[in-house]
Amino acid sequence: MTNKEWMFLYDETENTRTRYVSFMGETNRFDLAITLTDRFYGKLLVLNIQSNRFAIIGPDDLEEPGYLEYAFQLSEAEAAELKQFLYTLV
């Protein structure tokens, strides 16, 4: 497939802010890149650098049971620590 055959749904450039955070919880070390962008309706793009997993997270997502466990493949205890930290950002 050549460039002329690609059908772009969008191709935009945006200035973003990214915060890099590393912290040690009771159960796990978290190395995160947290990007603030206008793209996701005020939600954060959170990348776990260690596992190469990411999720788009807002307050509603933190209330969703099992969301962090699924998105980041974490245990319930690990997800609780991450959730506690993310509540300080959203």
PyMOL Python script that loads the backbone (N, CA, C, O; Angstrom):
from pymol import cmd

cmd.read_pdbstr("""\
ATOM      1  N   MET A   1       0.858  -1.179   0.000  1.00  0.00           N
ATOM      2  CA  MET A   1       0.000   0.000   0.000  1.00  0.00           C
ATOM      3  C   MET A   1       0.898   1.234   0.000  1.00  0.00           C
ATOM      4  O   MET A   1       1.808   1.334   0.823  1.00  0.00           O
ATOM      5  N   THR A   2       0.661   2.146  -0.885  1.00  0.00           N
ATOM      6  CA  THR A   2       1.435   3.380  -0.951  1.00  0.00           C
ATOM      7  C   THR A   2       0.708   4.484  -0.203  1.00  0.00           C
ATOM      8  O   THR A   2      -0.463   4.349   0.152  1.00  0.00           O
ATOM      9  N   ASN A   3       1.418   5.573   0.028  1.00  0.00           N
ATOM     10  CA  ASN A   3       0.825   6.713   0.745  1.00  0.00           C
ATOM     11  C   ASN A   3      -0.442   7.223   0.071  1.00  0.00           C
ATOM     12  O   ASN A   3      -1.364   7.678   0.748  1.00  0.00           O
ATOM     13  N   LYS A   4      -0.493   7.152  -1.229  1.00  0.00           N
ATOM     14  CA  LYS A   4      -1.649   7.666  -1.964  1.00  0.00           C
ATOM     15  C   LYS A   4      -2.895   6.815  -1.742  1.00  0.00           C
ATOM     16  O   LYS A   4      -4.010   7.269  -2.000  1.00  0.00           O
ATOM     17  N   GLU A   5      -2.714   5.583  -1.265  1.00  0.00           N
ATOM     18  CA  GLU A   5      -3.840   4.688  -1.050  1.00  0.00           C
ATOM     19  C   GLU A   5      -4.383   4.737   0.375  1.00  0.00           C
ATOM     20  O   GLU A   5      -5.433   4.156   0.649  1.00  0.00           O
ATOM     21  N   TRP A   6      -3.705   5.403   1.265  1.00  0.00           N
ATOM     22  CA  TRP A   6      -4.159   5.463   2.663  1.00  0.00           C
ATOM     23  C   TRP A   6      -5.387   6.357   2.778  1.00  0.00           C
ATOM     24  O   TRP A   6      -5.459   7.414   2.152  1.00  0.00           O
ATOM     25  N   MET A   7      -6.332   5.930   3.569  1.00  0.00           N
ATOM     26  CA  MET A   7      -7.511   6.744   3.817  1.00  0.00           C
ATOM     27  C   MET A   7      -7.438   7.231   5.271  1.00  0.00           C
ATOM     28  O   MET A   7      -7.765   6.487   6.196  1.00  0.00           O
ATOM     29  N   PHE A   8      -7.017   8.456   5.461  1.00  0.00           N
ATOM     30  CA  PHE A   8      -6.873   9.020   6.802  1.00  0.00           C
ATOM     31  C   PHE A   8      -8.234   9.394   7.362  1.00  0.00           C
ATOM     32  O   PHE A   8      -9.050  10.005   6.671  1.00  0.00           O
ATOM     33  N   LEU A   9      -8.475   9.032   8.595  1.00  0.00           N
ATOM     34  CA  LEU A   9      -9.675   9.487   9.286  1.00  0.00           C
ATOM     35  C   LEU A   9      -9.425  10.843   9.924  1.00  0.00           C
ATOM     36  O   LEU A   9     -10.324  11.680  10.006  1.00  0.00           O
ATOM     37  N   TYR A  10      -8.203  11.049  10.372  1.00  0.00           N
ATOM     38  CA  TYR A  10      -7.736  12.369  10.770  1.00  0.00           C
ATOM     39  C   TYR A  10      -6.224  12.344  10.825  1.00  0.00           C
ATOM     40  O   TYR A  10      -5.613  11.285  10.968  1.00  0.00           O
ATOM     41  N   ASP A  11      -5.625  13.518  10.710  1.00  0.00           N
ATOM     42  CA  ASP A  11      -4.172  13.678  10.772  1.00  0.00           C
ATOM     43  C   ASP A  11      -3.940  15.092  11.284  1.00  0.00           C
ATOM     44  O   ASP A  11      -3.871  16.041  10.503  1.00  0.00           O
ATOM     45  N   GLU A  12      -3.820  15.224  12.596  1.00  0.00           N
ATOM     46  CA  GLU A  12      -3.727  16.534  13.227  1.00  0.00           C
ATOM     47  C   GLU A  12      -2.513  16.593  14.129  1.00  0.00           C
ATOM     48  O   GLU A  12      -2.031  15.567  14.609  1.00  0.00           O
ATOM     49  N   THR A  13      -2.025  17.795  14.356  1.00  0.00           N
ATOM     50  CA  THR A  13      -0.936  18.024  15.292  1.00  0.00           C
ATOM     51  C   THR A  13      -1.450  18.943  16.382  1.00  0.00           C
ATOM     52  O   THR A  13      -2.163  19.909  16.111  1.00  0.00           O
ATOM     53  N   GLU A  14      -1.082  18.635  17.623  1.00  0.00           N
ATOM     54  CA  GLU A  14      -1.570  19.405  18.763  1.00  0.00           C
ATOM     55  C   GLU A  14      -0.443  19.544  19.790  1.00  0.00           C
ATOM     56  O   GLU A  14       0.343  18.619  19.993  1.00  0.00           O
ATOM     57  N   ASN A  15      -0.378  20.694  20.423  1.00  0.00           N
ATOM     58  CA  ASN A  15       0.552  20.865  21.534  1.00  0.00           C
ATOM     59  C   ASN A  15      -0.050  20.206  22.763  1.00  0.00           C
ATOM     60  O   ASN A  15      -1.221  20.419  23.079  1.00  0.00           O
ATOM     61  N   THR A  16       0.746  19.410  23.453  1.00  0.00           N
ATOM     62  CA  THR A  16       0.293  18.712  24.654  1.00  0.00           C
ATOM     63  C   THR A  16       1.270  18.957  25.790  1.00  0.00           C
ATOM     64  O   THR A  16       2.377  19.455  25.583  1.00  0.00           O
ATOM     65  N   ARG A  17       0.840  18.597  26.996  1.00  0.00           N
ATOM     66  CA  ARG A  17       1.726  18.619  28.167  1.00  0.00           C
ATOM     67  C   ARG A  17       1.830  17.196  28.677  1.00  0.00           C
ATOM     68  O   ARG A  17       0.818  16.515  28.846  1.00  0.00           O
ATOM     69  N   THR A  18       3.052  16.746  28.922  1.00  0.00           N
ATOM     70  CA  THR A  18       3.262  15.408  29.451  1.00  0.00           C
ATOM     71  C   THR A  18       4.042  15.499  30.752  1.00  0.00           C
ATOM     72  O   THR A  18       5.058  16.188  30.847  1.00  0.00           O
ATOM     73  N   ARG A  19       3.540  14.786  31.749  1.00  0.00           N
ATOM     74  CA  ARG A  19       4.190  14.697  33.057  1.00  0.00           C
ATOM     75  C   ARG A  19       4.693  13.266  33.225  1.00  0.00           C
ATOM     76  O   ARG A  19       3.954  12.309  32.998  1.00  0.00           O
ATOM     77  N   TYR A  20       5.940  13.133  33.620  1.00  0.00           N
ATOM     78  CA  TYR A  20       6.517  11.822  33.879  1.00  0.00           C
ATOM     79  C   TYR A  20       6.620  11.640  35.378  1.00  0.00           C
ATOM     80  O   TYR A  20       7.214  12.465  36.072  1.00  0.00           O
ATOM     81  N   VAL A  21       6.042  10.560  35.876  1.00  0.00           N
ATOM     82  CA  VAL A  21       5.984  10.312  37.320  1.00  0.00           C
ATOM     83  C   VAL A  21       6.434   8.880  37.586  1.00  0.00           C
ATOM     84  O   VAL A  21       6.000   7.945  36.914  1.00  0.00           O
ATOM     85  N   SER A  22       7.300   8.724  38.564  1.00  0.00           N
ATOM     86  CA  SER A  22       7.682   7.395  39.028  1.00  0.00           C
ATOM     87  C   SER A  22       7.465   7.381  40.533  1.00  0.00           C
ATOM     88  O   SER A  22       7.982   8.241  41.247  1.00  0.00           O
ATOM     89  N   PHE A  23       6.696   6.399  41.019  1.00  0.00           N
ATOM     90  CA  PHE A  23       6.495   6.297  42.459  1.00  0.00           C
ATOM     91  C   PHE A  23       6.373   4.840  42.859  1.00  0.00           C
ATOM     92  O   PHE A  23       5.997   3.981  42.061  1.00  0.00           O
ATOM     93  N   MET A  24       6.696   4.591  44.095  1.00  0.00           N
ATOM     94  CA  MET A  24       6.646   3.245  44.643  1.00  0.00           C
ATOM     95  C   MET A  24       5.463   3.160  45.583  1.00  0.00           C
ATOM     96  O   MET A  24       5.368   3.922  46.545  1.00  0.00           O
ATOM     97  N   GLY A  25       4.560   2.232  45.305  1.00  0.00           N
ATOM     98  CA  GLY A  25       3.437   1.984  46.190  1.00  0.00           C
ATOM     99  C   GLY A  25       3.776   0.851  47.137  1.00  0.00           C
ATOM    100  O   GLY A  25       4.930   0.433  47.229  1.00  0.00           O
ATOM    101  N   GLU A  26       2.773   0.356  47.837  1.00  0.00           N
ATOM    102  CA  GLU A  26       2.972  -0.775  48.741  1.00  0.00           C
ATOM    103  C   GLU A  26       3.205  -2.069  47.963  1.00  0.00           C
ATOM    104  O   GLU A  26       3.902  -2.965  48.438  1.00  0.00           O
ATOM    105  N   THR A  27       2.619  -2.164  46.764  1.00  0.00           N
ATOM    106  CA  THR A  27       2.663  -3.416  46.016  1.00  0.00           C
ATOM    107  C   THR A  27       3.446  -3.341  44.715  1.00  0.00           C
ATOM    108  O   THR A  27       3.807  -4.383  44.167  1.00  0.00           O
ATOM    109  N   ASN A  28       3.722  -2.147  44.202  1.00  0.00           N
ATOM    110  CA  ASN A  28       4.249  -2.036  42.854  1.00  0.00           C
ATOM    111  C   ASN A  28       4.943  -0.698  42.660  1.00  0.00           C
ATOM    112  O   ASN A  28       4.661   0.273  43.362  1.00  0.00           O
ATOM    113  N   ARG A  29       5.854  -0.662  41.698  1.00  0.00           N
ATOM    114  CA  ARG A  29       6.445   0.596  41.244  1.00  0.00           C
ATOM    115  C   ARG A  29       5.692   1.014  39.989  1.00  0.00           C
ATOM    116  O   ARG A  29       5.401   0.192  39.120  1.00  0.00           O
ATOM    117  N   PHE A  30       5.384   2.288  39.909  1.00  0.00           N
ATOM    118  CA  PHE A  30       4.680   2.825  38.749  1.00  0.00           C
ATOM    119  C   PHE A  30       5.569   3.851  38.055  1.00  0.00           C
ATOM    120  O   PHE A  30       6.050   4.791  38.688  1.00  0.00           O
ATOM    121  N   ASP A  31       5.783   3.672  36.779  1.00  0.00           N
ATOM    122  CA  ASP A  31       6.486   4.637  35.930  1.00  0.00           C
ATOM    123  C   ASP A  31       5.487   5.060  34.866  1.00  0.00           C
ATOM    124  O   ASP A  31       5.158   4.290  33.963  1.00  0.00           O
ATOM    125  N   LEU A  32       5.012   6.290  34.982  1.00  0.00           N
ATOM    126  CA  LEU A  32       3.904   6.750  34.144  1.00  0.00           C
ATOM    127  C   LEU A  32       4.288   7.967  33.313  1.00  0.00           C
ATOM    128  O   LEU A  32       5.081   8.804  33.743  1.00  0.00           O
ATOM    129  N   ALA A  33       3.724   8.049  32.135  1.00  0.00           N
ATOM    130  CA  ALA A  33       3.722   9.258  31.326  1.00  0.00           C
ATOM    131  C   ALA A  33       2.256   9.671  31.230  1.00  0.00           C
ATOM    132  O   ALA A  33       1.421   8.910  30.741  1.00  0.00           O
ATOM    133  N   ILE A  34       1.952  10.866  31.693  1.00  0.00           N
ATOM    134  CA  ILE A  34       0.570  11.344  31.750  1.00  0.00           C
ATOM    135  C   ILE A  34       0.455  12.556  30.834  1.00  0.00           C
ATOM    136  O   ILE A  34       1.058  13.600  31.083  1.00  0.00           O
ATOM    137  N   THR A  35      -0.324  12.402  29.776  1.00  0.00           N
ATOM    138  CA  THR A  35      -0.429  13.451  28.770  1.00  0.00           C
ATOM    139  C   THR A  35      -1.784  14.137  28.861  1.00  0.00           C
ATOM    140  O   THR A  35      -2.830  13.489  28.873  1.00  0.00           O
ATOM    141  N   LEU A  36      -1.737  15.454  28.923  1.00  0.00           N
ATOM    142  CA  LEU A  36      -2.936  16.282  28.917  1.00  0.00           C
ATOM    143  C   LEU A  36      -3.099  16.843  27.508  1.00  0.00           C
ATOM    144  O   LEU A  36      -2.200  17.494  26.974  1.00  0.00           O
ATOM    145  N   THR A  37      -4.247  16.583  26.926  1.00  0.00           N
ATOM    146  CA  THR A  37      -4.534  16.987  25.557  1.00  0.00           C
ATOM    147  C   THR A  37      -5.999  17.393  25.455  1.00  0.00           C
ATOM    148  O   THR A  37      -6.810  17.027  26.306  1.00  0.00           O
ATOM    149  N   ASP A  38      -6.332  18.137  24.430  1.00  0.00           N
ATOM    150  CA  ASP A  38      -7.733  18.482  24.178  1.00  0.00           C
ATOM    151  C   ASP A  38      -8.454  17.372  23.413  1.00  0.00           C
ATOM    152  O   ASP A  38      -9.673  17.424  23.251  1.00  0.00           O
ATOM    153  N   ARG A  39      -7.731  16.399  22.954  1.00  0.00           N
ATOM    154  CA  ARG A  39      -8.264  15.344  22.094  1.00  0.00           C
ATOM    155  C   ARG A  39      -9.339  14.494  22.776  1.00  0.00           C
ATOM    156  O   ARG A  39     -10.307  14.096  22.129  1.00  0.00           O
ATOM    157  N   PHE A  40      -9.183  14.213  24.066  1.00  0.00           N
ATOM    158  CA  PHE A  40     -10.047  13.241  24.733  1.00  0.00           C
ATOM    159  C   PHE A  40     -11.016  13.875  25.731  1.00  0.00           C
ATOM    160  O   PHE A  40     -11.269  13.311  26.795  1.00  0.00           O
ATOM    161  N   TYR A  41     -11.549  15.030  25.395  1.00  0.00           N
ATOM    162  CA  TYR A  41     -12.602  15.687  26.181  1.00  0.00           C
ATOM    163  C   TYR A  41     -12.201  15.887  27.639  1.00  0.00           C
ATOM    164  O   TYR A  41     -13.005  15.660  28.543  1.00  0.00           O
ATOM    165  N   GLY A  42     -10.963  16.309  27.865  1.00  0.00           N
ATOM    166  CA  GLY A  42     -10.507  16.602  29.219  1.00  0.00           C
ATOM    167  C   GLY A  42      -9.963  15.406  29.977  1.00  0.00           C
ATOM    168  O   GLY A  42      -9.507  15.552  31.111  1.00  0.00           O
ATOM    169  N   LYS A  43     -10.002  14.232  29.377  1.00  0.00           N
ATOM    170  CA  LYS A  43      -9.448  13.054  30.033  1.00  0.00           C
ATOM    171  C   LYS A  43      -7.939  13.000  29.802  1.00  0.00           C
ATOM    172  O   LYS A  43      -7.409  13.646  28.898  1.00  0.00           O
ATOM    173  N   LEU A  44      -7.268  12.221  30.633  1.00  0.00           N
ATOM    174  CA  LEU A  44      -5.824  12.073  30.538  1.00  0.00           C
ATOM    175  C   LEU A  44      -5.462  10.830  29.755  1.00  0.00           C
ATOM    176  O   LEU A  44      -6.162   9.820  29.829  1.00  0.00           O
ATOM    177  N   LEU A  45      -4.379  10.894  29.007  1.00  0.00           N
ATOM    178  CA  LEU A  45      -3.806   9.721  28.368  1.00  0.00           C
ATOM    179  C   LEU A  45      -2.697   9.240  29.295  1.00  0.00           C
ATOM    180  O   LEU A  45      -1.676   9.912  29.438  1.00  0.00           O
ATOM    181  N   VAL A  46      -2.889   8.086  29.924  1.00  0.00           N
ATOM    182  CA  VAL A  46      -1.950   7.575  30.925  1.00  0.00           C
ATOM    183  C   VAL A  46      -1.253   6.347  30.350  1.00  0.00           C
ATOM    184  O   VAL A  46      -1.898   5.362  29.992  1.00  0.00           O
ATOM    185  N   LEU A  47       0.071   6.420  30.268  1.00  0.00           N
ATOM    186  CA  LEU A  47       0.886   5.329  29.750  1.00  0.00           C
ATOM    187  C   LEU A  47       1.733   4.766  30.879  1.00  0.00           C
ATOM    188  O   LEU A  47       2.478   5.496  31.533  1.00  0.00           O
ATOM    189  N   ASN A  48       1.615   3.454  31.105  1.00  0.00           N
ATOM    190  CA  ASN A  48       2.483   2.759  32.049  1.00  0.00           C
ATOM    191  C   ASN A  48       3.715   2.344  31.250  1.00  0.00           C
ATOM    192  O   ASN A  48       3.649   1.426  30.433  1.00  0.00           O
ATOM    193  N   ILE A  49       4.822   3.012  31.484  1.00  0.00           N
ATOM    194  CA  ILE A  49       6.026   2.804  30.690  1.00  0.00           C
ATOM    195  C   ILE A  49       6.583   1.391  30.873  1.00  0.00           C
ATOM    196  O   ILE A  49       7.136   0.822  29.932  1.00  0.00           O
ATOM    197  N   GLN A  50       6.448   0.831  32.050  1.00  0.00           N
ATOM    198  CA  GLN A  50       6.986  -0.507  32.307  1.00  0.00           C
ATOM    199  C   GLN A  50       6.254  -1.590  31.516  1.00  0.00           C
ATOM    200  O   GLN A  50       6.885  -2.515  31.005  1.00  0.00           O
ATOM    201  N   SER A  51       4.949  -1.483  31.412  1.00  0.00           N
ATOM    202  CA  SER A  51       4.168  -2.545  30.768  1.00  0.00           C
ATOM    203  C   SER A  51       3.738  -2.205  29.342  1.00  0.00           C
ATOM    204  O   SER A  51       3.166  -3.048  28.650  1.00  0.00           O
ATOM    205  N   ASN A  52       4.008  -0.979  28.900  1.00  0.00           N
ATOM    206  CA  ASN A  52       3.564  -0.524  27.577  1.00  0.00           C
ATOM    207  C   ASN A  52       2.052  -0.592  27.424  1.00  0.00           C
ATOM    208  O   ASN A  52       1.550  -0.825  26.324  1.00  0.00           O
ATOM    209  N   ARG A  53       1.333  -0.394  28.502  1.00  0.00           N
ATOM    210  CA  ARG A  53      -0.133  -0.349  28.455  1.00  0.00           C
ATOM    211  C   ARG A  53      -0.567   1.091  28.708  1.00  0.00           C
ATOM    212  O   ARG A  53       0.081   1.826  29.453  1.00  0.00           O
ATOM    213  N   PHE A  54      -1.655   1.476  28.085  1.00  0.00           N
ATOM    214  CA  PHE A  54      -2.150   2.833  28.279  1.00  0.00           C
ATOM    215  C   PHE A  54      -3.667   2.834  28.313  1.00  0.00           C
ATOM    216  O   PHE A  54      -4.329   1.890  27.881  1.00  0.00           O
ATOM    217  N   ALA A  55      -4.198   3.942  28.849  1.00  0.00           N
ATOM    218  CA  ALA A  55      -5.653   4.118  28.893  1.00  0.00           C
ATOM    219  C   ALA A  55      -5.960   5.609  28.894  1.00  0.00           C
ATOM    220  O   ALA A  55      -5.151   6.433  29.322  1.00  0.00           O
ATOM    221  N   ILE A  56      -7.138   5.926  28.408  1.00  0.00           N
ATOM    222  CA  ILE A  56      -7.668   7.286  28.477  1.00  0.00           C
ATOM    223  C   ILE A  56      -8.536   7.323  29.725  1.00  0.00           C
ATOM    224  O   ILE A  56      -9.506   6.575  29.844  1.00  0.00           O
ATOM    225  N   ILE A  57      -8.173   8.210  30.661  1.00  0.00           N
ATOM    226  CA  ILE A  57      -8.781   8.146  31.989  1.00  0.00           C
ATOM    227  C   ILE A  57      -9.328   9.501  32.424  1.00  0.00           C
ATOM    228  O   ILE A  57      -8.643  10.522  32.366  1.00  0.00           O
ATOM    229  N   GLY A  58     -10.581   9.474  32.858  1.00  0.00           N
ATOM    230  CA  GLY A  58     -11.236  10.605  33.484  1.00  0.00           C
ATOM    231  C   GLY A  58     -11.870  10.139  34.775  1.00  0.00           C
ATOM    232  O   GLY A  58     -11.767   8.962  35.123  1.00  0.00           O
ATOM    233  N   PRO A  59     -12.523  11.037  35.493  1.00  0.00           N
ATOM    234  CA  PRO A  59     -13.139  10.672  36.769  1.00  0.00           C
ATOM    235  C   PRO A  59     -14.128   9.515  36.636  1.00  0.00           C
ATOM    236  O   PRO A  59     -14.197   8.657  37.516  1.00  0.00           O
ATOM    237  N   ASP A  60     -14.892   9.484  35.546  1.00  0.00           N
ATOM    238  CA  ASP A  60     -15.872   8.409  35.358  1.00  0.00           C
ATOM    239  C   ASP A  60     -15.196   7.047  35.200  1.00  0.00           C
ATOM    240  O   ASP A  60     -15.731   6.030  35.641  1.00  0.00           O
ATOM    241  N   ASP A  61     -14.032   7.032  34.577  1.00  0.00           N
ATOM    242  CA  ASP A  61     -13.304   5.773  34.390  1.00  0.00           C
ATOM    243  C   ASP A  61     -12.772   5.234  35.715  1.00  0.00           C
ATOM    244  O   ASP A  61     -12.731   4.023  35.928  1.00  0.00           O
ATOM    245  N   LEU A  62     -12.370   6.132  36.594  1.00  0.00           N
ATOM    246  CA  LEU A  62     -11.873   5.704  37.906  1.00  0.00           C
ATOM    247  C   LEU A  62     -12.981   5.088  38.754  1.00  0.00           C
ATOM    248  O   LEU A  62     -12.708   4.286  39.647  1.00  0.00           O
ATOM    249  N   GLU A  63     -14.223   5.457  38.478  1.00  0.00           N
ATOM    250  CA  GLU A  63     -15.365   4.905  39.215  1.00  0.00           C
ATOM    251  C   GLU A  63     -15.823   3.561  38.644  1.00  0.00           C
ATOM    252  O   GLU A  63     -16.576   2.833  39.292  1.00  0.00           O
ATOM    253  N   GLU A  64     -15.373   3.237  37.445  1.00  0.00           N
ATOM    254  CA  GLU A  64     -15.786   2.005  36.783  1.00  0.00           C
ATOM    255  C   GLU A  64     -15.067   0.798  37.414  1.00  0.00           C
ATOM    256  O   GLU A  64     -13.842   0.707  37.337  1.00  0.00           O
ATOM    257  N   PRO A  65     -15.810  -0.116  38.029  1.00  0.00           N
ATOM    258  CA  PRO A  65     -15.170  -1.271  38.677  1.00  0.00           C
ATOM    259  C   PRO A  65     -14.356  -2.108  37.677  1.00  0.00           C
ATOM    260  O   PRO A  65     -14.849  -2.469  36.609  1.00  0.00           O
ATOM    261  N   GLY A  66     -13.124  -2.403  38.038  1.00  0.00           N
ATOM    262  CA  GLY A  66     -12.269  -3.256  37.229  1.00  0.00           C
ATOM    263  C   GLY A  66     -11.601  -2.600  36.043  1.00  0.00           C
ATOM    264  O   GLY A  66     -10.849  -3.253  35.319  1.00  0.00           O
ATOM    265  N   TYR A  67     -11.862  -1.306  35.825  1.00  0.00           N
ATOM    266  CA  TYR A  67     -11.312  -0.640  34.640  1.00  0.00           C
ATOM    267  C   TYR A  67      -9.786  -0.591  34.659  1.00  0.00           C
ATOM    268  O   TYR A  67      -9.147  -0.968  33.677  1.00  0.00           O
ATOM    269  N   LEU A  68      -9.202  -0.138  35.748  1.00  0.00           N
ATOM    270  CA  LEU A  68      -7.745  -0.048  35.817  1.00  0.00           C
ATOM    271  C   LEU A  68      -7.095  -1.427  35.809  1.00  0.00           C
ATOM    272  O   LEU A  68      -6.035  -1.621  35.214  1.00  0.00           O
ATOM    273  N   GLU A  69      -7.738  -2.377  36.474  1.00  0.00           N
ATOM    274  CA  GLU A  69      -7.211  -3.741  36.469  1.00  0.00           C
ATOM    275  C   GLU A  69      -7.118  -4.274  35.033  1.00  0.00           C
ATOM    276  O   GLU A  69      -6.115  -4.874  34.644  1.00  0.00           O
ATOM    277  N   TYR A  70      -8.167  -4.047  34.267  1.00  0.00           N
ATOM    278  CA  TYR A  70      -8.208  -4.514  32.886  1.00  0.00           C
ATOM    279  C   TYR A  70      -7.233  -3.732  31.994  1.00  0.00           C
ATOM    280  O   TYR A  70      -6.444  -4.328  31.261  1.00  0.00           O
ATOM    281  N   ALA A  71      -7.291  -2.419  32.060  1.00  0.00           N
ATOM    282  CA  ALA A  71      -6.504  -1.578  31.158  1.00  0.00           C
ATOM    283  C   ALA A  71      -5.005  -1.760  31.358  1.00  0.00           C
ATOM    284  O   ALA A  71      -4.242  -1.786  30.392  1.00  0.00           O
ATOM    285  N   PHE A  72      -4.586  -1.886  32.615  1.00  0.00           N
ATOM    286  CA  PHE A  72      -3.158  -1.970  32.905  1.00  0.00           C
ATOM    287  C   PHE A  72      -2.708  -3.363  33.342  1.00  0.00           C
ATOM    288  O   PHE A  72      -1.544  -3.566  33.687  1.00  0.00           O
ATOM    289  N   GLN A  73      -3.645  -4.330  33.326  1.00  0.00           N
ATOM    290  CA  GLN A  73      -3.336  -5.699  33.758  1.00  0.00           C
ATOM    291  C   GLN A  73      -2.722  -5.712  35.157  1.00  0.00           C
ATOM    292  O   GLN A  73      -1.625  -6.230  35.364  1.00  0.00           O
ATOM    293  N   LEU A  74      -3.450  -5.131  36.109  1.00  0.00           N
ATOM    294  CA  LEU A  74      -3.001  -5.009  37.490  1.00  0.00           C
ATOM    295  C   LEU A  74      -3.864  -5.860  38.413  1.00  0.00           C
ATOM    296  O   LEU A  74      -4.998  -6.212  38.089  1.00  0.00           O
ATOM    297  N   SER A  75      -3.300  -6.175  39.556  1.00  0.00           N
ATOM    298  CA  SER A  75      -4.094  -6.822  40.595  1.00  0.00           C
ATOM    299  C   SER A  75      -5.011  -5.767  41.214  1.00  0.00           C
ATOM    300  O   SER A  75      -4.847  -4.572  40.967  1.00  0.00           O
ATOM    301  N   GLU A  76      -5.950  -6.203  41.995  1.00  0.00           N
ATOM    302  CA  GLU A  76      -6.869  -5.270  42.654  1.00  0.00           C
ATOM    303  C   GLU A  76      -6.114  -4.314  43.569  1.00  0.00           C
ATOM    304  O   GLU A  76      -6.428  -3.125  43.609  1.00  0.00           O
ATOM    305  N   ALA A  77      -5.125  -4.814  44.303  1.00  0.00           N
ATOM    306  CA  ALA A  77      -4.333  -3.972  45.213  1.00  0.00           C
ATOM    307  C   ALA A  77      -3.493  -2.964  44.438  1.00  0.00           C
ATOM    308  O   ALA A  77      -3.404  -1.801  44.832  1.00  0.00           O
ATOM    309  N   GLU A  78      -2.878  -3.394  43.346  1.00  0.00           N
ATOM    310  CA  GLU A  78      -2.076  -2.478  42.522  1.00  0.00           C
ATOM    311  C   GLU A  78      -2.959  -1.399  41.907  1.00  0.00           C
ATOM    312  O   GLU A  78      -2.588  -0.225  41.887  1.00  0.00           O
ATOM    313  N   ALA A  79      -4.113  -1.792  41.410  1.00  0.00           N
ATOM    314  CA  ALA A  79      -5.040  -0.841  40.802  1.00  0.00           C
ATOM    315  C   ALA A  79      -5.531   0.178  41.827  1.00  0.00           C
ATOM    316  O   ALA A  79      -5.723   1.346  41.488  1.00  0.00           O
ATOM    317  N   ALA A  80      -5.736  -0.243  43.068  1.00  0.00           N
ATOM    318  CA  ALA A  80      -6.180   0.670  44.114  1.00  0.00           C
ATOM    319  C   ALA A  80      -5.128   1.749  44.365  1.00  0.00           C
ATOM    320  O   ALA A  80      -5.471   2.913  44.573  1.00  0.00           O
ATOM    321  N   GLU A  81      -3.855   1.371  44.347  1.00  0.00           N
ATOM    322  CA  GLU A  81      -2.780   2.361  44.527  1.00  0.00           C
ATOM    323  C   GLU A  81      -2.725   3.337  43.363  1.00  0.00           C
ATOM    324  O   GLU A  81      -2.591   4.544  43.563  1.00  0.00           O
ATOM    325  N   LEU A  82      -2.828   2.818  42.162  1.00  0.00           N
ATOM    326  CA  LEU A  82      -2.819   3.683  40.983  1.00  0.00           C
ATOM    327  C   LEU A  82      -4.019   4.608  40.996  1.00  0.00           C
ATOM    328  O   LEU A  82      -3.895   5.796  40.698  1.00  0.00           O
ATOM    329  N   LYS A  83      -5.182   4.070  41.341  1.00  0.00           N
ATOM    330  CA  LYS A  83      -6.407   4.871  41.397  1.00  0.00           C
ATOM    331  C   LYS A  83      -6.265   6.009  42.392  1.00  0.00           C
ATOM    332  O   LYS A  83      -6.676   7.134  42.109  1.00  0.00           O
ATOM    333  N   GLN A  84      -5.694   5.732  43.543  1.00  0.00           N
ATOM    334  CA  GLN A  84      -5.502   6.763  44.567  1.00  0.00           C
ATOM    335  C   GLN A  84      -4.651   7.902  44.025  1.00  0.00           C
ATOM    336  O   GLN A  84      -4.948   9.072  44.267  1.00  0.00           O
ATOM    337  N   PHE A  85      -3.587   7.564  43.287  1.00  0.00           N
ATOM    338  CA  PHE A  85      -2.747   8.596  42.687  1.00  0.00           C
ATOM    339  C   PHE A  85      -3.493   9.357  41.596  1.00  0.00           C
ATOM    340  O   PHE A  85      -3.436  10.586  41.553  1.00  0.00           O
ATOM    341  N   LEU A  86      -4.187   8.649  40.719  1.00  0.00           N
ATOM    342  CA  LEU A  86      -4.862   9.300  39.598  1.00  0.00           C
ATOM    343  C   LEU A  86      -5.993  10.217  40.053  1.00  0.00           C
ATOM    344  O   LEU A  86      -6.292  11.204  39.380  1.00  0.00           O
ATOM    345  N   TYR A  87      -6.622   9.909  41.176  1.00  0.00           N
ATOM    346  CA  TYR A  87      -7.655  10.800  41.709  1.00  0.00           C
ATOM    347  C   TYR A  87      -7.098  12.190  41.999  1.00  0.00           C
ATOM    348  O   TYR A  87      -7.849  13.165  41.967  1.00  0.00           O
ATOM    349  N   THR A  88      -5.811  12.305  42.278  1.00  0.00           N
ATOM    350  CA  THR A  88      -5.216  13.616  42.538  1.00  0.00           C
ATOM    351  C   THR A  88      -5.041  14.434  41.267  1.00  0.00           C
ATOM    352  O   THR A  88      -4.783  15.636  41.328  1.00  0.00           O
ATOM    353  N   LEU A  89      -5.183  13.778  40.107  1.00  0.00           N
ATOM    354  CA  LEU A  89      -4.959  14.465  38.818  1.00  0.00           C
ATOM    355  C   LEU A  89      -6.232  14.800  38.072  1.00  0.00           C
ATOM    356  O   LEU A  89      -6.263  15.774  37.321  1.00  0.00           O
ATOM    357  N   VAL A  90      -7.291  14.014  38.259  1.00  0.00           N
ATOM    358  CA  VAL A  90      -8.512  14.238  37.460  1.00  0.00           C
ATOM    359  C   VAL A  90      -9.491  15.139  38.178  1.00  0.00           C
ATOM    360  O   VAL A  90     -10.565  15.428  37.650  1.00  0.00           O
TER     361      VAL A  90
END
""", "prot")
cmd.dss("prot")
cmd.show_as("cartoon", "prot")
cmd.util.cbc("prot")
cmd.orient("prot")
